[in-house]
Amino acid sequence: MKTKEKYTRYEKTRIISARALQIAQGSPILIKIPRGLINPTEIAKLEWEAGVIPIDIKPEDSGPKQAPKAEKNCTQE
């Protein structure tokens, strides 16, 4: 798992969003939260800052991207 500083902002957003969804669906909260805080996104952000979110992102292959090839089965008249 990467450290917090090594994630891109998109990876960070994806992790926090996924964790907020888990919390909204009833997963246990992994930290002590302030009284009255019920927003799952804010709770997930606090968990992110505490470094306790048990989610990781699998990096994609950073090789060259190729556009999909057109099919050659089309008949032209």
Secondary structure, DSSP 8 states (H G I E B T S, - for coil): ---GGGS-HHHHHHHHHHHHHHHHTT---SS---TT---HHHHHHHHHHHT-----------S--------S-----
